[in-house]
Amino acid sequence: MAKINTSLEDKVAIVTGASSGIGRASTLAYAAHGANLVIMSRGKERLQAVAKEAEALGAEVLPIPGDIGEEADLQNTYDQTIDRFGGVDILLNNAAIGEGMMMKNLTYESFERVLRINTFSGIRLAQLCRKSLKERGNGVIVNIASDDCLYPSVGVGAYSMSKICQVHFTK
């Protein structure tokens, strides 16, 4: 059986929603395989803790506290990535929120925020990173979705819609 090369040596990964769950696990996995990381999340203290864990695995880590739903924070993350590492090889769009209520009770503002964070932010980051991903060759965009986009549960309508949009964007 052929051995699969899983080295990410000299690769740069941006991970959103990196302070917990899938984002944290992905950050640590990328670090263990040699990637350098730009990690983004709203929770500054937890983000710093994940950065220290990844650094202990040998990664160079740039933690950037910020709100993925804000265009300025997305631009800042991209700009700092280019300034520090010179480019991007992997973009992991993981950050997401849910509203936890029936659609009939959901305000327009809440629905718009779910779409902005779960869908539009990933599209915008992909647009920002596109040139660098292409120039560096073999660039990868990973969008984290959920089976709720295909089989929505009660109370997660906006989340489900945002994730099916993300799936179609990925295709």
DSSP file (Angstrom, degrees, kcal/mol; ACC not computed):
  #  RESIDUE AA STRUCTURE BP1 BP2  ACC     N-H-->O    O-->H-N    N-H-->O    O-->H-N    TCO  KAPPA ALPHA  PHI   PSI    X-CA   Y-CA   Z-CA
    1    1 A M              0   0    0      0, 0.0     2,-0.2     0, 0.0     0, 0.0   0.000 360.0 360.0 360.0 135.8    0.0    0.0    0.0
    2    2 A A        -     0   0    0      1,-0.1     2,-0.4     0, 0.0     0, 0.0  -0.463 360.0-120.8 -72.6 140.9    1.3    3.4   -0.9
    3    3 A K        -     0   0    0     -2,-0.2     2,-0.5     1,-0.0    -1,-0.1  -0.681  22.9-132.7 -82.3 133.3    2.0    5.8    1.9
    4    4 A I        -     0   0    0     -2,-0.4     2,-0.8     2,-0.0    -1,-0.0  -0.753  14.3-131.9 -88.4 127.9    0.0    9.0    1.8
    5    5 A N        +     0   0    0     -2,-0.5    -1,-0.0     1,-0.1    -2,-0.0  -0.703  30.9 171.1 -80.7 113.1    2.1   12.2    2.3
    6    6 A T        +     0   0    0     -2,-0.8     2,-0.2     2,-0.0    -1,-0.1   0.185  28.7 133.5-107.9  16.0    0.2   14.3    4.8
    7    7 A S        -     0   0    0      1,-0.1    27,-0.2    27,-0.1    26,-0.1  -0.475  32.0-177.9 -70.3 133.9    3.0   16.8    5.4
    8    8 A L    >   +     0   0    0     25,-4.0     3,-2.5    -2,-0.2    28,-0.3   0.014  26.0 158.4-114.2  23.3    1.8   20.4    5.3
    9    9 A E  T 3  S+     0   0    0     24,-0.3    26,-0.2     1,-0.3     3,-0.1  -0.228  71.1   5.9 -51.9 131.5    5.4   21.7    5.8
   10   10 A D  T 3  S+     0   0    0     24,-0.8    -1,-0.3     1,-0.3     2,-0.3   0.559 101.3 127.7  67.7  10.8    5.7   25.4    4.6
   11   11 A K    <   -     0   0    0     -3,-2.5    25,-2.9    23,-0.2     2,-0.5  -0.681  50.5-143.9 -92.9 153.0    1.9   25.6    3.9
   12   12 A V  E     -a   36   0A   0     -2,-0.3    77,-2.7    23,-0.2    78,-2.2  -0.977  15.5-169.5-120.7 125.4   -0.2   28.4    5.4
   13   13 A A  E     -ab  37  90A   0     23,-2.7    25,-2.8    -2,-0.5     2,-0.5  -0.944  12.9-154.9-117.8 134.3   -3.7   27.7    6.6
   14   14 A I  E     -ab  38  91A   0     76,-2.7    78,-3.2    -2,-0.4     2,-0.5  -0.933  17.3-172.3-100.1 127.7   -6.4   30.3    7.7
   15   15 A V  E     -ab  39  92A   0     23,-2.6    25,-2.5    -2,-0.5     3,-0.4  -0.983   6.2-159.7-124.0 121.6   -8.9   28.7   10.1
   16   16 A T  E    S+a   40   0A   0     76,-2.2    25,-0.2    -2,-0.5    78,-0.2  -0.702  79.0  25.6 -96.4 153.7  -12.0   30.6   11.1
   17   17 A G  S >  S+     0   0    0     23,-1.1     3,-0.7    -2,-0.3     6,-0.4   0.901  80.5 153.3  63.3  39.8  -13.9   29.7   14.3
   18   18 A A  T 3   +     0   0    0     22,-2.1    23,-0.2    -3,-0.4     9,-0.1   0.508  44.2  80.1 -83.8  -5.8  -10.6   28.3   15.6
   19   19 A S  T 3  S+     0   0    0     21,-0.3     2,-0.3     1,-0.1    -1,-0.2   0.608 102.1   4.7 -83.6  -9.4  -11.2   28.7   19.3
   20   20 A S  S X> S+     0   0    0     -3,-0.7     4,-1.2    30,-0.0     3,-0.9  -0.979 104.2   3.7-160.0 169.7  -13.3   25.5   19.8
   21   21 A G  H 3> S-     0   0    0     -2,-0.3     4,-2.5     1,-0.2     5,-0.2  -0.138 121.7  -3.4  56.6-135.1  -14.8   22.4   18.3
   22   22 A I  H 3> S+     0   0    0      1,-0.2     4,-2.7     2,-0.2    -1,-0.2   0.861 135.1  55.3 -61.1 -38.8  -14.0   21.6   14.6
   23   23 A G  H <> S+     0   0    0     -3,-0.9     4,-2.3    -6,-0.4    -1,-0.2   0.922 110.6  43.9 -62.5 -45.0  -11.9   24.8   14.2
   24   24 A R  H  X S+     0   0    0     -4,-1.2     4,-2.4    -7,-0.3     5,-0.2   0.943 115.0  48.7 -64.3 -48.4   -9.7   24.0   17.2
   25   25 A A  H  X S+     0   0    0     -4,-2.5     4,-2.1     1,-0.2    -2,-0.2   0.895 113.0  47.9 -60.4 -40.9   -9.3   20.3   16.2
   26   26 A S  H  X S+     0   0    0     -4,-2.7     4,-3.0     2,-0.2     5,-0.2   0.905 109.5  53.4 -66.7 -41.7   -8.4   21.3   12.6
   27   27 A T  H  X S+     0   0    0     -4,-2.3     4,-2.4    -5,-0.2    -2,-0.2   0.936 112.0  44.4 -57.0 -47.9   -5.9   23.9   13.8
   28   28 A L  H  X S+     0   0    0     -4,-2.4     4,-2.4     2,-0.2    -1,-0.2   0.864 113.1  50.9 -69.1 -35.4   -4.2   21.3   15.9
   29   29 A A  H  X S+     0   0    0     -4,-2.1     4,-1.2    -5,-0.2    -2,-0.2   0.933 111.3  47.7 -66.2 -45.5   -4.2   18.7   13.1
   30   30 A Y  H  <>S+     0   0    0     -4,-3.0     5,-2.4     1,-0.2     3,-0.5   0.921 112.7  49.7 -60.0 -43.4   -2.8   21.2   10.7
   31   31 A A  H ><5S+     0   0    0     -4,-2.4     3,-1.8    -5,-0.2    -2,-0.2   0.910 107.0  54.3 -61.9 -42.8   -0.1   22.2   13.2
   32   32 A A  H 3<5S+     0   0    0     -4,-2.4    -1,-0.2     1,-0.3    -2,-0.2   0.761 108.3  50.7 -63.4 -24.5    0.8   18.5   13.8
   33   33 A H  T 3<5S-     0   0    0     -4,-1.2   -25,-4.0    -3,-0.5   -24,-0.3   0.271 127.0 -96.5 -99.4  10.3    1.3   18.1   10.1
   34   34 A G  T < 5S+     0   0    0     -3,-1.8   -24,-0.8     1,-0.3   -23,-0.2   0.468  72.5 143.3  99.1   2.0    3.6   21.1    9.8
   35   35 A A      < -     0   0    0     -5,-2.4     2,-0.3   -26,-0.2    -1,-0.3  -0.400  46.0-131.4 -75.2 151.7    1.4   24.0    8.6
   36   36 A N  E     -a   12   0A   0    -25,-2.9   -23,-2.7   -28,-0.3     2,-0.4  -0.782  34.3-142.5 -93.9 150.2    1.8   27.5    9.8
   37   37 A L  E     -ac  13  61A   0     23,-2.8    25,-2.8    -2,-0.3     2,-0.5  -0.906  31.0-168.7-130.8 143.0   -1.5   29.0   10.9
   38   38 A V  E     -ac  14  62A   0    -25,-2.8   -23,-2.6    -2,-0.4     2,-0.4  -0.990  28.9-170.3-117.2 116.1   -3.6   32.1   10.9
   39   39 A I  E     -ac  15  63A   0     23,-1.7    25,-3.4    -2,-0.5     2,-0.4  -0.904   5.2-169.3-116.8 139.1   -6.5   31.5   13.3
   40   40 A M  E     +ac  16  64A   0    -25,-2.5   -22,-2.1    -2,-0.4   -23,-1.1  -0.971  19.6 135.5-130.6 138.5   -9.5   33.7   13.8
   41   41 A S  E     - c   0  65A   0     23,-1.0    25,-2.0    -2,-0.4    26,-0.0  -0.958  53.3-118.2-168.8 162.2  -12.3   33.8   16.4
   42   42 A R  S    S+     0   0    0     -2,-0.3     2,-1.1    23,-0.2    25,-0.1   0.841  94.5  81.8 -76.1 -33.6  -14.2   36.2   18.5
   43   43 A G     >  -     0   0    0      1,-0.2     4,-2.5    23,-0.1     5,-0.2  -0.605  60.1-173.5 -81.1  96.8  -13.1   34.7   21.8
   44   44 A K  H  > S+     0   0    0     -2,-1.1     4,-2.4     1,-0.2    -1,-0.2   0.886  80.1  47.9 -59.8 -45.4   -9.6   36.2   22.4
   45   45 A E  H  > S+     0   0    0      1,-0.2     4,-1.9     2,-0.2    -1,-0.2   0.934 115.6  43.5 -65.6 -46.3   -8.6   34.2   25.5
   46   46 A R  H  > S+     0   0    0      1,-0.2     4,-2.2     2,-0.2    -1,-0.2   0.873 112.5  54.3 -66.5 -35.7   -9.7   30.8   24.0
   47   47 A L  H  X S+     0   0    0     -4,-2.5     4,-2.4     1,-0.2    -2,-0.2   0.916 108.0  49.3 -63.0 -43.3   -8.0   31.8   20.7
   48   48 A Q  H  X S+     0   0    0     -4,-2.4     4,-2.1     2,-0.2    -1,-0.2   0.883 109.5  52.7 -62.8 -38.5   -4.7   32.5   22.5
   49   49 A A  H  X S+     0   0    0     -4,-1.9     4,-1.9     2,-0.2    -2,-0.2   0.912 110.3  46.7 -64.4 -42.4   -5.0   29.1   24.3
   50   50 A V  H  X S+     0   0    0     -4,-2.2     4,-2.5     2,-0.2     5,-0.2   0.893 109.4  55.4 -65.9 -39.4   -5.4   27.3   21.0
   51   51 A A  H  X S+     0   0    0     -4,-2.4     4,-2.6     1,-0.2    -2,-0.2   0.918 107.6  49.1 -58.7 -43.7   -2.5   29.3   19.5
   52   52 A K  H  X S+     0   0    0     -4,-2.1     4,-2.0     2,-0.2    -1,-0.2   0.895 110.2  51.2 -63.8 -40.1   -0.3   28.1   22.4
   53   53 A E  H  X S+     0   0    0     -4,-1.9     4,-0.6     2,-0.2    -2,-0.2   0.922 112.6  45.7 -61.7 -43.7   -1.3   24.5   21.8
   54   54 A A  H ><>S+     0   0    0     -4,-2.5     5,-1.9     1,-0.2     3,-0.8   0.883 110.6  53.0 -68.3 -38.4   -0.5   24.8   18.1
   55   55 A E  H ><5S+     0   0    0     -4,-2.6     3,-1.9     1,-0.2    -1,-0.2   0.868 102.1  59.4 -63.7 -35.9    2.8   26.4   18.8
   56   56 A A  H 3<5S+     0   0    0     -4,-2.0    -1,-0.2     1,-0.3    -2,-0.2   0.739 101.6  55.5 -64.1 -21.6    3.7   23.6   21.1
   57   57 A L  T <<5S-     0   0    0     -3,-0.8    -1,-0.3    -4,-0.6    -2,-0.2   0.400 130.1 -97.2 -89.6   1.3    3.3   21.3   18.1
   58   58 A G  T < 5S+     0   0    0     -3,-1.9    -3,-0.2     1,-0.3     2,-0.2   0.456  78.2 136.4 102.0   2.1    5.8   23.4   16.2
   59   59 A A      < -     0   0    0     -5,-1.9     2,-0.6    -8,-0.1    -1,-0.3  -0.512  55.1-128.9 -83.5 149.2    3.6   25.7   14.2
   60   60 A E        -     0   0    0     -2,-0.2   -23,-2.8   -25,-0.1     2,-0.4  -0.882  38.0-165.1 -88.9 126.1    4.1   29.4   13.7
   61   61 A V  E     -c   37   0A   0     -2,-0.6   -23,-0.2   -25,-0.2   -25,-0.0  -0.947  24.9-168.2-126.3 133.4    0.7   30.9   14.6
   62   62 A L  E     -c   38   0A   0    -25,-2.8   -23,-1.7    -2,-0.4     2,-0.4  -0.911  16.8-161.1-115.1 100.0   -0.9   34.3   14.1
   63   63 A P  E     -c   39   0A   0      0, 0.0   -23,-0.2     0, 0.0   -15,-0.0  -0.693   6.9-172.0 -83.3 130.9   -4.0   34.5   16.2
   64   64 A I  E     -c   40   0A   0    -25,-3.4   -23,-1.0    -2,-0.4     2,-0.2  -0.901  12.2-150.5-125.7 102.4   -6.4   37.3   15.1
   65   65 A P  E     +c   41   0A   0      0, 0.0     2,-0.3     0, 0.0   -23,-0.2  -0.513  43.6 122.8 -67.2 135.9   -9.4   38.1   17.3
   66   66 A G        -     0   0    0    -25,-2.0     2,-0.7    -2,-0.2   -23,-0.1  -0.973  63.5 -94.7 179.3 168.8  -12.2   39.3   15.2
   67   67 A D    >   -     0   0    0     -2,-0.3     3,-2.3     1,-0.1     6,-0.3  -0.898  23.2-154.8-103.4 112.8  -15.8   39.0   14.0
   68   68 A I  T 3  S+     0   0    0     -2,-0.7    -1,-0.1     1,-0.3     6,-0.1   0.689  92.6  66.7 -61.4 -18.5  -16.1   37.0   10.8
   69   69 A G  T 3  S+     0   0    0      4,-0.0     2,-0.5     5,-0.0    -1,-0.3   0.487  86.5  83.4 -81.0  -2.0  -19.3   38.9   10.1
   70   70 A E    X>  -     0   0    0     -3,-2.3     4,-1.8     1,-0.1     3,-0.6  -0.909  70.0-148.8-108.7 122.2  -17.5   42.2    9.7
   71   71 A E  H 3> S+     0   0    0     -2,-0.5     4,-2.7     1,-0.2     5,-0.2   0.870  98.7  56.1 -53.7 -42.0  -15.8   43.0    6.3
   72   72 A A  H 3> S+     0   0    0      1,-0.2     4,-2.4     2,-0.2    -1,-0.2   0.875 106.8  49.6 -62.2 -37.2  -13.1   44.9    8.0
   73   73 A D  H <> S+     0   0    0     -3,-0.6     4,-2.2    -6,-0.3    -1,-0.2   0.866 110.8  49.8 -70.3 -36.0  -12.1   42.0   10.1
   74   74 A L  H  X S+     0   0    0     -4,-1.8     4,-2.4    -7,-0.2    -2,-0.2   0.942 113.0  46.2 -64.7 -47.5  -12.0   39.7    7.1
   75   75 A Q  H  X S+     0   0    0     -4,-2.7     4,-3.0     1,-0.2    -2,-0.2   0.913 112.1  51.6 -61.4 -43.0   -9.8   42.1    5.2
   76   76 A N  H  X S+     0   0    0     -4,-2.4     4,-2.8    -5,-0.2     5,-0.2   0.907 109.0  50.6 -60.4 -43.4   -7.6   42.5    8.2
   77   77 A T  H  X S+     0   0    0     -4,-2.2     4,-2.0     2,-0.2    -2,-0.2   0.936 113.5  44.8 -61.5 -46.9   -7.2   38.7    8.5
   78   78 A Y  H  X S+     0   0    0     -4,-2.4     4,-2.4     2,-0.2    -2,-0.2   0.945 114.0  49.1 -62.3 -48.0   -6.2   38.4    4.9
   79   79 A D  H  X S+     0   0    0     -4,-3.0     4,-2.6     1,-0.2    -2,-0.2   0.910 112.0  47.9 -60.5 -43.9   -3.8   41.4    5.0
   80   80 A Q  H  X S+     0   0    0     -4,-2.8     4,-2.5     2,-0.2     5,-0.3   0.863 109.8  54.1 -66.0 -34.6   -2.1   40.2    8.1
   81   81 A T  H  X>S+     0   0    0     -4,-2.0     4,-3.0    -5,-0.2     5,-0.7   0.942 111.6  43.8 -62.5 -47.8   -1.7   36.7    6.5
   82   82 A I  H  X5S+     0   0    0     -4,-2.4     4,-1.4     3,-0.2    -2,-0.2   0.917 114.8  49.7 -64.4 -43.6   -0.1   38.1    3.4
   83   83 A D  H  <5S+     0   0    0     -4,-2.6    -1,-0.2    -5,-0.2    -2,-0.2   0.903 120.7  34.5 -61.6 -41.9    2.2   40.4    5.5
   84   84 A R  H  <5S+     0   0    0     -4,-2.5    -2,-0.2    -5,-0.2    -3,-0.2   0.908 136.7  15.3 -82.2 -44.1    3.3   37.6    7.8
   85   85 A F  H  <5S-     0   0    0     -4,-3.0    -3,-0.2    -5,-0.3    -2,-0.2   0.569  90.3-124.6-114.4 -12.1    3.4   34.5    5.6
   86   86 A G  S  <<S-     0   0    0     -4,-1.4     2,-0.3    -5,-0.7    -4,-0.2   0.400  77.5  -1.7  84.7  -4.6    3.4   35.9    2.0
   87   87 A G        -     0   0    0     -6,-0.6     2,-0.4    -9,-0.0    -2,-0.1  -0.983  69.0 -98.9 170.7-178.2    0.3   33.8    1.0
   88   88 A V        +     0   0    0     -2,-0.3    48,-0.3    41,-0.2   -75,-0.2  -0.990  22.5 170.4-132.0 136.3   -2.4   31.3    1.7
   89   89 A D  S    S+     0   0    0    -77,-2.7    51,-2.5    -2,-0.4     2,-0.4   0.659  74.7  31.0-111.0 -31.1   -2.5   27.6    0.8
   90   90 A I  E     -bd  13 140A   0    -78,-2.2   -76,-2.7    49,-0.2     2,-0.5  -0.997  57.3-169.7-135.4 130.9   -5.5   26.4    2.8
   91   91 A L  E     -bd  14 141A   0     49,-2.5    51,-3.3    -2,-0.4     2,-0.7  -0.976   6.2-170.2-119.8 116.1   -8.7   28.3    3.8
   92   92 A L  E     -bd  15 142A   0    -78,-3.2   -76,-2.2    -2,-0.5     2,-1.1  -0.903   5.3-163.1-108.3 104.8  -10.9   26.5    6.3
   93   93 A N  E     + d   0 143A   0     49,-2.9    51,-2.5    -2,-0.7   -76,-0.1  -0.761  37.5 136.5 -87.3  99.0  -14.3   28.3    6.6
   94   94 A N        +     0   0    0     -2,-1.1   -77,-0.2    49,-0.2    -1,-0.2   0.687  25.0 111.0-117.0 -30.1  -15.6   26.9    9.9
   95   95 A A        +     0   0    0     -3,-0.3     2,-0.3   -55,-0.1    27,-0.1  -0.198  41.4 154.3 -56.3 137.1  -17.0   29.8   11.9
   96   96 A A        -     0   0    0      2,-0.0     2,-0.3   -79,-0.0    18,-0.1  -0.989  26.7-159.0-159.6 156.4  -20.8   29.6   12.2
   97   97 A I        -     0   0    0     -2,-0.3     2,-0.3    17,-0.2    21,-0.1  -0.925   8.1-151.8-132.8 161.7  -23.7   30.6   14.4
   98   98 A G        -     0   0    0     -2,-0.3    58,-0.1     1,-0.1    -2,-0.0  -0.922  12.5-145.1-129.8 159.4  -27.2   29.4   14.9
   99   99 A E        -     0   0    0     -2,-0.3    57,-0.1     2,-0.1     3,-0.1   0.736  21.7-149.8 -98.5 -24.9  -30.4   31.2   15.9
  100  100 A G        +     0   0    0     55,-0.3     2,-0.3     1,-0.2    56,-0.2   0.852  58.3  95.8  60.8  38.4  -32.1   28.5   17.9
  101  101 A M  S    S-     0   0    0     54,-1.0    56,-0.5     0, 0.0    57,-0.3  -0.988  81.0 -84.9-152.6 161.7  -35.6   29.6   17.2
  102  102 A M    >>  -     0   0    0     -2,-0.3     3,-1.6     1,-0.1     4,-0.6  -0.352  39.9-119.5 -65.0 146.4  -38.5   29.0   14.9
  103  103 A M  G >4 S+     0   0    0      1,-0.3     3,-1.1     2,-0.2    -1,-0.1   0.847 112.6  62.4 -56.9 -35.8  -38.5   30.9   11.6
  104  104 A K  G 34 S+     0   0    0      1,-0.3    -1,-0.3     3,-0.0    -2,-0.0   0.738 108.8  42.5 -64.9 -20.2  -41.7   32.7   12.5
  105  105 A N  G <4 S+     0   0    0     -3,-1.6     2,-0.3     2,-0.1    -1,-0.3   0.461  90.9 108.2-100.8  -4.2  -40.0   34.2   15.5
  106  106 A L    <<  -     0   0    0     -3,-1.1     2,-0.1    -4,-0.6    -3,-0.0  -0.585  64.1-135.2 -81.4 129.9  -36.8   35.1   13.8
  107  107 A T     >  -     0   0    0     -2,-0.3     4,-2.3     1,-0.1     5,-0.2  -0.438  20.2-117.6 -77.4 157.8  -36.1   38.8   13.1
  108  108 A Y  H  > S+     0   0    0      1,-0.2     4,-2.9     2,-0.2     5,-0.2   0.907 116.1  54.5 -58.9 -42.2  -34.8   39.9    9.8
  109  109 A E  H  > S+     0   0    0      1,-0.2     4,-2.0     2,-0.2    -1,-0.2   0.891 108.9  47.2 -62.0 -41.3  -31.6   41.2   11.5
  110  110 A S  H  > S+     0   0    0      2,-0.2     4,-2.2     1,-0.2    -1,-0.2   0.913 113.0  48.7 -66.4 -42.5  -31.0   37.8   13.1
  111  111 A F  H  X S+     0   0    0     -4,-2.3     4,-2.2     1,-0.2    -2,-0.2   0.921 111.1  50.3 -62.7 -44.3  -31.5   36.0    9.8
  112  112 A E  H  X S+     0   0    0     -4,-2.9     4,-2.6     1,-0.2    -1,-0.2   0.887 109.4  51.5 -62.3 -39.3  -29.2   38.4    8.0
  113  113 A R  H  X S+     0   0    0     -4,-2.0     4,-2.6     2,-0.2     5,-0.3   0.905 108.0  51.6 -66.1 -41.4  -26.5   37.9   10.6
  114  114 A V  H  X S+     0   0    0     -4,-2.2     4,-2.8     1,-0.2     5,-0.4   0.940 113.5  44.7 -59.5 -46.8  -26.7   34.1   10.3
  115  115 A L  H  X>S+     0   0    0     -4,-2.2     5,-2.4     1,-0.2     4,-2.0   0.902 112.8  51.8 -64.2 -40.6  -26.3   34.4    6.5
  116  116 A R  I  <>S+     0   0    0     -4,-2.6     5,-2.0     3,-0.2    -2,-0.2   0.928 119.1  34.7 -62.9 -45.1  -23.5   36.9    6.8
  117  117 A I  I  <5S+     0   0    0     -4,-2.6     5,-0.3     3,-0.2    -2,-0.2   0.937 125.7  37.6 -76.7 -47.2  -21.5   34.8    9.2
  118  118 A N  I  <5S+     0   0    0     -4,-2.8    -3,-0.2    -5,-0.3    -2,-0.2   0.780 135.5   8.9 -79.9 -27.2  -22.3   31.3    7.9
  119  119 A T  I  X5S+     0   0    0     -4,-2.0     4,-1.8    -5,-0.4     3,-0.3   0.768 124.4  45.8-118.4 -61.5  -22.3   32.0    4.2
  120  120 A F  I  ><S+     0   0    0     -5,-2.4     4,-2.7     1,-0.2     5,-0.2   0.837 108.1  57.2 -64.3 -34.8  -21.2   35.4    3.0
  121  121 A S  H  ><S+     0   0    0     -5,-2.0     4,-2.7    -6,-0.3    -1,-0.2   0.911 107.9  47.6 -64.1 -41.0  -18.0   35.5    5.2
  122  122 A G  H  > S+     0   0    0     -3,-0.3     4,-2.2    -5,-0.3    -1,-0.2   0.891 112.3  49.4 -65.7 -39.4  -16.7   32.3    3.6
  123  123 A I  H  X S+     0   0    0     -4,-1.8     4,-2.2     2,-0.2    -2,-0.2   0.927 112.4  48.3 -63.9 -44.3  -17.5   33.5    0.2
  124  124 A R  H  X S+     0   0    0     -4,-2.7     4,-2.4     2,-0.2    -2,-0.2   0.918 111.4  48.7 -64.8 -43.2  -15.7   36.8    0.9
  125  125 A L  H  X S+     0   0    0     -4,-2.7     4,-2.6     1,-0.2    -1,-0.2   0.902 110.1  52.4 -63.4 -38.9  -12.6   35.2    2.4
  126  126 A A  H  X S+     0   0    0     -4,-2.2     4,-1.5     2,-0.2    -1,-0.2   0.904 109.4  50.1 -61.8 -40.6  -12.5   32.9   -0.7
  127  127 A Q  H  < S+     0   0    0     -4,-2.2     4,-0.5     1,-0.2    -2,-0.2   0.924 112.6  46.6 -62.6 -43.8  -12.6   35.9   -2.9
  128  128 A L  H  < S+     0   0    0     -4,-2.4     4,-0.4     1,-0.2     3,-0.3   0.897 119.3  39.9 -64.5 -40.2   -9.8   37.6   -0.9
  129  129 A C  H  X S+     0   0    0     -4,-2.6     4,-2.9     1,-0.2     5,-0.3   0.608  89.1  94.9 -85.7 -13.6   -7.6   34.4   -0.9
  130  130 A R  H  X S+     0   0    0     -4,-1.5     4,-2.3     1,-0.2     5,-0.2   0.870  84.9  46.1 -50.2 -51.5   -8.3   33.3   -4.5
  131  131 A K  H  > S+     0   0    0     -4,-0.5     4,-2.8    -3,-0.3    -1,-0.2   0.926 115.9  45.6 -61.5 -46.2   -5.3   34.9   -6.1
  132  132 A S  H  > S+     0   0    0     -4,-0.4     4,-2.3     2,-0.2    -2,-0.2   0.916 111.3  52.3 -64.6 -43.4   -2.9   33.6   -3.5
  133  133 A L  H  X S+     0   0    0     -4,-2.9     6,-0.7     1,-0.2     4,-0.6   0.908 114.4  43.7 -58.2 -42.1   -4.3   30.1   -3.5
  134  134 A K  H >< S+     0   0    0     -4,-2.3     3,-0.8    -5,-0.3    -2,-0.2   0.925 112.6  50.7 -70.4 -45.8   -3.9   29.9   -7.2
  135  135 A E  H 3< S+     0   0    0     -4,-2.8    -2,-0.2     1,-0.2    -1,-0.2   0.859 110.4  49.3 -62.1 -36.7   -0.4   31.4   -7.3
  136  136 A R  H 3< S-     0   0    0     -4,-2.3    -1,-0.2   -48,-0.3    -2,-0.2   0.610 111.1-129.2 -81.3 -10.9    0.9   29.1   -4.7
  137  137 A G  S << S+     0   0    0     -3,-0.8    -2,-0.1    -4,-0.6    -3,-0.1   0.438  80.5  40.0  76.1 142.0   -0.6   26.1   -6.5
  138  138 A N  S    S+     0   0    0      1,-0.2    -4,-0.1    -4,-0.1    -5,-0.1   0.783  76.2 175.7  57.4  30.9   -2.7   23.3   -5.1
  139  139 A G        -     0   0    0     -6,-0.7     2,-0.4    -9,-0.1   -49,-0.2  -0.353  13.2-153.9 -66.1 148.7   -4.7   25.8   -2.9
  140  140 A V  E     -d   90   0A   0    -51,-2.5   -49,-2.5     2,-0.0     2,-0.5  -0.986  14.1-164.9-131.4 133.9   -7.6   24.3   -1.0
  141  141 A I  E     -d   91   0A   0     -2,-0.4     2,-0.5   -51,-0.2   -49,-0.2  -0.985  10.6-169.2-115.3 124.1  -10.8   25.8    0.3
  142  142 A V  E     -d   92   0A   0    -51,-3.3   -49,-2.9    -2,-0.5     2,-0.5  -0.963   0.8-168.2-114.3 121.3  -12.6   23.7    2.9
  143  143 A N  E     -d   93   0A   0     -2,-0.5     2,-0.6   -51,-0.2   -49,-0.2  -0.948  14.6-142.5-110.9 121.4  -16.2   24.8    3.9
  144  144 A I        +     0   0    0    -51,-2.5     2,-0.1    -2,-0.5    22,-0.1  -0.725  31.1 163.6 -86.6 121.8  -17.7   23.1    6.9
  145  145 A A        -     0   0    0     -2,-0.6     2,-0.3    21,-0.1    19,-0.1  -0.273  24.7-129.5-116.0-155.9  -21.4   22.4    6.6
  146  146 A S    >   -     0   0    0     -2,-0.1     3,-1.8    14,-0.1     4,-0.3  -0.985  25.6-112.7-157.9 154.1  -23.8   20.2    8.4
  147  147 A D  G >> S+     0   0    0     -2,-0.3     4,-2.8     1,-0.3     3,-1.0   0.648 108.3  80.5 -69.1 -10.2  -26.4   17.5    7.7
  148  148 A D  G 34 S+     0   0    0      1,-0.2    -1,-0.3     2,-0.2    16,-0.1   0.734  81.1  65.5 -63.4 -20.8  -28.9   20.1    8.9
  149  149 A C  G <4 S+     0   0    0     -3,-1.8    -1,-0.2     1,-0.2    -2,-0.2   0.800 114.5  28.8 -72.3 -25.4  -28.6   21.7    5.5
  150  150 A L  T <4 S+     0   0    0     -3,-1.0    -2,-0.2    -4,-0.3    -1,-0.2   0.758 136.3  27.6 -99.2 -33.1  -30.2   18.6    4.0
  151  151 A Y  S  < S-     0   0    0     -4,-2.8    -1,-0.2     9,-0.0    -2,-0.2  -0.663  85.3-158.5-131.0  74.4  -32.3   17.4    6.9
  152  152 A P        -     0   0    0      0, 0.0     2,-0.2     0, 0.0    -3,-0.1  -0.224   5.1-142.1 -63.1 141.1  -33.2   20.6    8.9
  153  153 A S    >   -     0   0    0      3,-0.1     3,-1.5     1,-0.1     2,-0.2  -0.571  36.2 -81.8 -92.4 162.3  -34.2   20.2   12.5
  154  154 A V  T 3  S+     0   0    0      1,-0.2    -1,-0.1    -2,-0.2   -52,-0.1  -0.445 115.7  21.8 -63.7 133.3  -36.9   22.3   14.2
  155  155 A G  T 3  S+     0   0    0     -2,-0.2   -54,-1.0   -54,-0.1   -55,-0.3   0.482 104.4  82.8  90.4   3.3  -35.5   25.7   15.3
  156  156 A V    <>  +     0   0    0     -3,-1.5     4,-3.1   -56,-0.2     5,-0.2  -0.028  46.0 127.0-127.4  32.8  -32.5   25.8   12.9
  157  157 A G  H  > S+     0   0    0    -56,-0.5     4,-2.4     1,-0.2     5,-0.2   0.911  77.1  43.3 -58.2 -49.2  -34.2   27.1    9.7
  158  158 A A  H  > S+     0   0    0    -57,-0.3     4,-2.5     2,-0.2    -1,-0.2   0.912 115.5  50.0 -65.9 -41.4  -31.8   30.1    9.1
  159  159 A Y  H  > S+     0   0    0      2,-0.2     4,-2.1     1,-0.2    -2,-0.2   0.938 111.2  49.3 -60.0 -47.1  -28.8   28.0   10.0
  160  160 A S  H  X S+     0   0    0     -4,-3.1     4,-2.0     1,-0.2    -2,-0.2   0.913 112.0  47.9 -60.0 -44.5  -29.9   25.2    7.6
  161  161 A M  H  X S+     0   0    0     -4,-2.4     4,-1.9     1,-0.2    -1,-0.2   0.899 110.5  51.8 -64.0 -40.1  -30.5   27.7    4.8
  162  162 A S  H  X S+     0   0    0     -4,-2.5     4,-1.6     1,-0.2    -1,-0.2   0.882 110.9  48.1 -64.9 -36.6  -27.1   29.3    5.3
  163  163 A K  H  X S+     0   0    0     -4,-2.1     4,-2.2     2,-0.2    -1,-0.2   0.843 108.0  52.5 -76.0 -33.4  -25.4   26.0    5.2
  164  164 A I  H  X S+     0   0    0     -4,-2.0     4,-2.3     2,-0.2    -1,-0.2   0.875 108.5  52.7 -69.4 -34.0  -27.1   24.8    2.0
  165  165 A C  H  X S+     0   0    0     -4,-1.9     4,-2.4     2,-0.2    -2,-0.2   0.919 109.0  50.0 -61.1 -42.3  -26.0   28.1    0.4
  166  166 A Q  H  X S+     0   0    0     -4,-1.6     4,-2.4     2,-0.2    -2,-0.2   0.899 108.4  52.3 -63.2 -41.4  -22.5   27.2    1.5
  167  167 A V  H  X S+     0   0    0     -4,-2.2     4,-2.0     1,-0.2    -1,-0.2   0.929 111.2  46.5 -60.8 -45.4  -22.7   23.7    0.0
  168  168 A H  H  < S+     0   0    0     -4,-2.3    -1,-0.2     1,-0.2    -2,-0.2   0.868 110.2  53.1 -68.2 -35.3  -23.8   25.2   -3.4
  169  169 A F  H  < S+     0   0    0     -4,-2.4    -1,-0.2     1,-0.2    -2,-0.2   0.916 108.1  52.0 -61.3 -41.8  -21.1   27.8   -3.3
  170  170 A T  H  <        0   0    0     -4,-2.4    -2,-0.2     1,-0.3    -1,-0.2   0.893 360.0 360.0 -62.2 -40.6  -18.6   25.0   -2.7
  171  171 A K     <        0   0    0     -4,-2.0    -1,-0.3    -5,-0.2    -2,-0.2   0.513 360.0 360.0 -65.1 360.0  -19.9   23.0   -5.7
